[in-house]
């Protein structure tokens, strides 16, 4: 709406500028300027909202990742503790009870033959569980930052929390974390980062 208002004000100014008095021209230009300022405020608010939304979503994703890793670790412990050991021991007992009916020589031979595959199965099962459920909760919490995500500020970190933009259009960094530039609230008027302030002083 503001952009449409600016367009109409500009078109009106261009059409009637020749017939306007100097005071009227100044007044009309001030209207256009105030509309631009309002438009910029709305844009800044939109940027802040977008950043807050991103932070919120990122926080929930990290929490979900941590919960998932914890769940997988618990599942791994349960699989190792019950699903693999108990069936193996049950089948081993069953095999022994059937073999007790035969002679002692046969029992000794068959037990050694049948124990081996049971152990292999158990070992294979553990390795399978280790492979599938090798994620640890701490691995997720210490996940590396996405290399494609741009970095900002003097600290060269990704965007998080509240940030402020430098009003120097040629600023190489542009966006800064509040804490890194000793801010707690958004200052009124134009704001320049420490680097740009130094450059302006030199000039």
N, C-alpha and C positions, 0 to 999 in steps of 0.2 A: 504493500500500500504506500509506503513512504517513497519507494523508488518511482512509482507511478505519479505520486505528488510532485517529486523533483522534476520528472520529465515534463509534466504539464506547466510547472512554474518556469522552467527553462525555455520551453516553447513560447510561452506567453511573453517572457522577457525579450526573446529574440525578435518577436513580431512587433512589439511596441517600444523597443529601446530608443528608436529615433525620435519619438514624440514625447519621451519622458523627461522630466526635469532631473537634474543631478541628484536631488534629495530622494526622489522616487526610485531612481536607479539603485541607489545605495540601499534603500529600504527593501527593494525587491531582491537584491543580491543577499541581504541579510536573511531573508526568508529562506532562500535556497540553501544558504550555509547552515542555518539552524536545522533544516530538514536533513541535510547530510550528516550533521552531528548526531541527530536522533537515530538515523539509519545505522551509524557506526556503533552507537550504544547497543542497539538491538543485535547487531552482528557479534559484538563482544559477548553479550549474554548468551547467544546461541553457541558460541565457541565454548564458554564455560560449562553450559549444560551438556554439550557433547562430551567434554572431557570428564565431567562427573559421571555421566552414564557409562563411559568406557571404563572408568575406575571401578564402578559398582559391578559391572559385568565381569571384569577381570578378577575381582575379589571372589565372586561366586564361583568362577571357573576354577580358581586355585583351590577353593574349599572343596569343590566336587572332586577334583583330582586327588586331593589328600584323602578324602573319604574313600574314594575308589581304591587307592593304593592300600589303605588300612584294611578294607574289606578283602582285597586279594591276599594280603598277608595272613589274615585270619583264616581264609579259605585254604591257603597253602598249609597252615599248621594243622587244620582239621583233616585235610587229605592225608598228610604225612602221619598224623597220630592215629586215625581210625580207619579210613577207607582202604588203606593198603596193608597195614599190619594185622588188623583183626581178621579179615577174610583169609589171609595167608595162614594165620595160626589155626583158624577153624578147619581149613582144608587139610592142614598138616595133621591135626588131631584125628580127623576122620580117617585119613590114610593109615595112621598108626593103629587105630582100633581094628581096621579090616585086616591089617597084616599080623596082628597079635594071634589070630586064629591059625596062622601057618607056623612052620618050624622056625627056630631061632636063627638058623643060618640064612634062610630066605629073608627073614625080617631085616637082618643086618644089612644084607646086600641091597634090598629094595629101598630101605630108608635112605641110604646114601645116594641112591640113584634119584629118588624123588625129592630129596632136600635141595639138590642143586638147582633144578628149574624154579622152585619156589623162591629161592634166594635171588635168582636172576630176575624173576618177575618183580619182586619187591624193590630191587635196586633200580630196575627199569622204570618202575612206577614213580619212585622218588625223583629220578632224573627228569621224567616227564613233568612232574609237578614243579620242579625247580625251573625248568625251561619256560613253562607257561606263566608261572606266578613268581617271576623273579623281580617284581617291582617292589620296592621298599618305600614306605611313606616319606622318609627323608629325601629320597631321590626326587620326588615330585615337588616338595617344598623348596628344594634348591635348584629348580628347573632353570636352565639358562634363558636369558631374554631372547626373544625372536630377533635374529640378526637382521631381518628386513625392516624391523620397526625403527623409525628415525629417532635420533637422540637430540636433546636440546640442552640449554642452560650451560652455566660455567662448569657444572659437574659432569657434563657429557652423558647424562642418563636419559632414559625414556620418559615420556610424559606421565606424571602422576600428581594427585592432589590438585591444589589450586595453582595456576600459573598466570603470569602476566606477560604481555607482549611489549617489546621495545618500540617506541614511536619513531625511531630512526628507520626510514624505509630501506637504508643500505646496511642495516645491522646484520652481521653474518650469522648470528645465533637466533635472533627474533624472540624466542619464548624462554621464560625463566621460571623456576620453581620459587614460590614465595619465600620459603625458608633460606634458599641460597642467596637471595638478595635482601635479607632481613626485613621482609614485609609480612604483616599479619592480615591486612585488609588492602583492597584495591585503592590506590591513591587517586585523588581527583586531578583532572587535567592530564597533561602529557607526562609520560614517564619514560626515562631513558636508562638503559642498563649501565653498570659501572664502566664497561669498556667504552661505550659511546660517550659517556660523560667525560672521560679522560681525553678522548679524541676531540670533543668540542672545546675543551679547555685549551688543548694545544693549538687549535685553529684560532 
